[in-house]
Amino acid sequence: MMMRRSLPPFSLGTFFEHLPTAKPSTFSPLRFRPKSFSTTTFLKSSHFQTLNSSQQHQLRLYVDSLLQWNQVSLSLSLSVFAVWLPRKCTEIEKEKIFKLFIEMQKMNLTAVTEVSEVMERHVEDSLAIIPPIRNSYLSHCGSSFDNVKLVDVGSGAGLPGLILAIACPGWEVTLMESMNKRCVFLEHVIGHVGLPNVQVVRGRAEDQCFREKFDVAVARAVAEMRVLAEYCLPLVRVGGLFVAAKGHEPEVEVQNAERAIEKMGASVLQSSLQQALFVFELARNETSRLASFS
């Protein structure tokens, strides 16, 4: 009677080892070059059209990179089933396969697959927050808007931080992301697009080393507003801004977060329910603000 050889422990590395095509060192989005997604079919839009030709080209490169990365991610995910399911798997092994598939899905940076959707749901939404930031910053921060230090918390695919860095090349933009896979993508895009004003930080907002280092903190659909306030407000300097772009029923989230926002020493400067956008300013009273963190 033949002994059935047991499968090796499941891990991301094990999965790559058993791919029938290539090793991970030779299968990289950096070398994956399907046809350009956005060369001829880029959506005309009001915010996009305000950018100069160089900035528009950089955004095209970004959209291409994002969609190409997702295409690679989908191919790898489907390979899980192509490689493992033909085997006679036990229920435990099938469960491991499923968990591995879920892990691979984390490499997918967005559910959007069409250029027009990326423009409408990501690029346009990101560009739309620049005017509220400008208005609030010039009205309350009393300094130049051309050299803002901004942090994008939970940047993910670089939204909105990368888009803001392209549109405002004088800004110093930090993309804060905790997942290594996403950081790899962000580093790739920064080099591919050519953005010397952007850095990627693999870390979390609650790390003390980032406290009060920025003029503006932005977060887009990362977490519930109360949690966002507790994470993002400590990152900005006295009198700095926190900009939250939220999804459905944002006013309910703000109401539920009022206590946390006040405790952090902040108040709402500007809000737009149409954009689901809220701009908060930290108290200028240093003593009051420090007390709120104690």
N, C-alpha and C positions, 0 to 999 in steps of 0.2 A: 504494500500500500504506500503510495507516494505521499510524502509529507508536503503539505501546502506551505509555501514560503510566505512568511508574514510580510506585510507591507511595512516599509520604514515609517518612523514617526512623521506625522504631517506637520509641515511648516511651510512658510513662504519659500524658503530655500529648497526644500524637498520638491515643492511643486515645480520650480524652475528647472531642477535637475532632470525631471521626467518629461519636460516638454519635448515633443518629437521634432521640433524645428531647430531651435538654437539655445545656447546658453545665455543667461542674463547679461553677461558681459558684451554680447554681440547683438542683443535685442534691446534697443534703446530708442526712445522717442527722438533723441538727438540725430539718429541715423534714419529714422522712419520718415520718408518723404512722399506721401501720396500727393495727388493733385491739390493745388491751392483751393481752399474753400471760399476765399473771399476776394479773389482777384477781380472777378467780373460781377459779383452779385452782392455788393455791399449796400446795405440799406441807407437811403438818403434820410437824414434826420437833422433837426434843428441844432442840437448840441454838437453833433459830429461836424456839421458844416462850418461851425465857428472856429474849428481848429485849422492850423496851417497845414500845408501839404506834407511836411515832414511828420507832424504829429498824426495825421490821418494814416500815413504809411506805417508808422509804429503801431497804431491800433490794429491795422490789418494783419501785421505780423503776429500780434498778440492773439487775435481771434483764430488765425491759422494754427498757432501752437496749441491753443486750448482744445480745439476740435480734433487735431491730430493726436494729442495725448489721450483724449477720450476714446478715440478709435483703437489705439493700441491697448488701452485698458480693457475695452470690450473684447478684443481678440484674446487677450490673456485669460479673461474670465471664462469665455466659452471653451478655452482649451482645457479647463478643469474637467469638464464633462467629457470632452473628446478623448482625454488620456485615461481617466480613472474609471468612468462608468462601464466600459467594456469588460472590466474585470468582474469576477464574481465577488462582490463586496458584501460584507456583513452589514447589519443595521448600524453598528457602531462606526464602521468605516464610512458608510453613507453619510452619517451625521458629521463626521470629520470633513468629508468632501464639501458638504453644504457650508460648514463654518469657514472652510478655506475660500469657497466662492464668495461668501459675504466679505471676507477680508480683502479679496481682490477688488470688490466693488468700491472699497474706500479709495482706490487709486483714481476712480472716476471723479473728476472735479466738478462736474455739473451735469444735470439731467438734460440740459438743452443740447440739441444736436444740429440745429440749423443756424446759419449765419444771421438771418433776420431775427431769430429768437435771441441769440447772443447779444445782438445790438440793442434790441428793445428791452430785454429783461436784465441785462448786465451793464453793457457799456453806457447806454442812455441813462439808466438809473444812477450810475456812478457819476457821470458828468453833471447830472441835474443837481447834485448836492453842492457843487462849487459856488453858485450864487448865494445860497443861504450862509455858507461858511464865510464867504467874502463879506457879506453885509454885516454879519454878527461880529466878525473879527475886526473890521475897520471901525465899527461903531463902539466897541467895548474894550478891545485889547490895546488900542493906541499904539500900534507898531506896524511896520511894513508888512504887507500881505505877500510880498515877493519871495521871502525867505522863511516861510513857515516850516517848523519841525513837526511833522505829523506821523502818528503811529496808527496803523490799521490792525486792529485786534481780531484774531481769528481770521486771517486774511484768506485762507483757503486757496482759491484760484487767482488771488490777487485783486479781489473785488472788495471795496472800490480802490484800494491803495495804488495798484499799478496804473489804473486808468487816470487817477488824480496826478500821479507822477509824470505821465505823458503830457497831460493837459497843462500842468504847472511845473515846468522843468526847473524852476528856481527853488522849489520845495525840497527839503530833505525828508524822504519818506522811508519809514521803517515798517516792514511787513512782519508782523508777529504771528507765528504759526507753530503749533505744538507737534504736528504730525510730520515725520521725516519725509514721507513720500511727497507731500505737498511742497515742502521746502525744496526738494530736488527740482520739481517743476518750476517753482518761482525763480530759483537760481538760473535755470536754463533760459527762461523767458527774459530775465534781466540782461543776460549776455546776448541773446539772440536779437532782441529789440534794440539794445544799446541804451541802457538807463543808468548812467553813473550816479544819479541822485537817489538811488534806491538800495537799501540793504535788507537782507532777510535775517531774522532772528528766530532761531528755534527755541521757543520758550513760552511761558505763560504770563498773563498780565499780572498775576498776583506776586511775581518775583519782585523782591524789594529793590533790586538794582535798577529797575525801570521807573521808579517812583519820581514824579515831577520832572521828567526829562523832556516833555513835549509841550508844544503850544496847543496842539489839537489832537484829540483821539477820535477815531471813527470806528464804528462797528456796524456791520450789515447782517441782520438776521442771524446773529450768532447764538443768542440766548434770550431768555425772558428779561424784560427791561430792568427789573430790580437787580438781577444778577449782573447785567451789563454795567449798571451804575457802580456797583461795588468793585467791579474789575477795572473799569476804564477811568473813572474820575481820579483815582490816585495817580494816574500816569501823567496828568497834565499839571502845568505850573499854576501858580496863583493867578487868577483871572483868565486862565485858559479855557478852551472849549471842548466839550464832548458832544459828538454828533452821532445820533442813533437813527439808522434807517430800518424801519420795522415793516412787518407784513400786515395781516388783517387785524382789525380792531386795535390799533396802536394806542388809542386814547384810554382804553381799559387798562392796558399794561402800564401806562404812565400813572394812572390813578392808583394802581396797586403798588407802584414803586415810589410814591410820593414820600413816604417816611424814610426810605433808604436814601433818596436823592437829597432830602433836607439834612439828613444825618451826615452826609458826605460834604455838606456845605455848598450845595449847588442849587441853582434855580433855572427854570425854563426861560430862555431868551427868545426863542422863535420856534414855531411849530407849523407844520403843514400836513393836515390830514389827507389831502389829495396825494401828496408824495409819501405819506407815512414817515415824515422826517421830523426829528426833534433836536434842537440845539440847546445845550445846557452850558451855563457859565459857572465856574467855581468862585466861591467867595474871595473877594480881594483882601479881606481882613485875615492876615496871616495867623493871628492868634486864634481866631474863630475856626479857621480851617484845620489847623493842627489839632485843636480840641476835638474836632469831629472824627479824627482818626484814632483817638486814644481809646 
